[in-house]
Amino acid sequence: MTNETLPTGGTREIQVSADIAGLDKGRDFVVNSLLDLGADSETTFALTTSYLELFENLINHGYSGRAGRAVVEIEADEKAAKIKVIDTAREFNILEYKDPGQLDMIKRGITGKMGIKTIMALCDEVLYSREAGRNKYVLCRNRR
């Protein structure tokens, strides 16, 4: 459901498949919605990048190649812009993720493992909850 909104805020929502096509559709939705809801380019970049990192983890680890869906909701007002992603993949609390540390990653030759770290660096607040078999992630960026 997409709601008509004022340039200073509102809410929009879309359901996408948990695959590359859904990632692309969701990305376009996130960018266009944030801009339509009055988010500046820095906020739009930060939240879009964070969405992409989160959704790639959802595809690769949450659903592990199985078919799945996710709801993506964009909310903005005069104080902040938020992305909510709700899915039925296996439980994964990104707030409990233990970063292996850059030095350890370099020593072991591990590539990747930067998605959650990127999300935490770009967002002012990250929330997670698991309710009724669903993961709910909230990525928030305060208006500057």
BELRACOR-V289009 format. One record per residue. RES is the residue in three letters. BURIAL is + if it has 24 or more other C-alpha atoms within 12 Angstrom, else -. Layout:
BEGIN
<<RES | BURIAL> <RES | BURIAL>>
END
This chain:
BEGIN
<<MET | -> <THR | -> <ASN | -> <GLU | -> <THR | -> <LEU | -> <PRO | -> <THR | -> <GLY | +> <GLY | +> <THR | +> <ARG | +> <GLU | +> <ILE | +> <GLN | +> <VAL | +> <SER | +> <ALA | +> <ASP | +> <ILE | -> <ALA | -> <GLY | +> <LEU | +> <ASP | -> <LYS | +> <GLY | +> <ARG | +> <ASP | -> <PHE | +> <VAL | +> <VAL | +> <ASN | -> <SER | +> <LEU | +> <LEU | +> <ASP | +> <LEU | +> <GLY | +> <ALA | +> <ASP | +> <SER | -> <GLU | -> <THR | +> <THR | +> <PHE | +> <ALA | +> <LEU | +> <THR | +> <THR | +> <SER | +> <TYR | +> <LEU | +> <GLU | +> <LEU | +> <PHE | +> <GLU | +> <ASN | +> <LEU | +> <ILE | +> <ASN | -> <HIS | -> <GLY | +> <TYR | +> <SER | -> <GLY | -> <ARG | -> <ALA | -> <GLY | +> <ARG | +> <ALA | +> <VAL | +> <VAL | +> <GLU | +> <ILE | +> <GLU | +> <ALA | +> <ASP | +> <GLU | -> <LYS | -> <ALA | +> <ALA | +> <LYS | +> <ILE | +> <LYS | +> <VAL | +> <ILE | +> <ASP | +> <THR | +> <ALA | +> <ARG | +> <GLU | +> <PHE | +> <ASN | +> <ILE | +> <LEU | -> <GLU | -> <TYR | -> <LYS | -> <ASP | -> <PRO | -> <GLY | -> <GLN | -> <LEU | -> <ASP | -> <MET | -> <ILE | -> <LYS | -> <ARG | -> <GLY | -> <ILE | -> <THR | -> <GLY | -> <LYS | -> <MET | +> <GLY | +> <ILE | +> <LYS | +> <THR | +> <ILE | +> <MET | +> <ALA | -> <LEU | +> <CYS | +> <ASP | +> <GLU | -> <VAL | +> <LEU | +> <TYR | +> <SER | -> <ARG | -> <GLU | -> <ALA | -> <GLY | -> <ARG | -> <ASN | +> <LYS | +> <TYR | +> <VAL | +> <LEU | +> <CYS | +> <ARG | +> <ASN | +> <ARG | +> <ARG | ->>
END
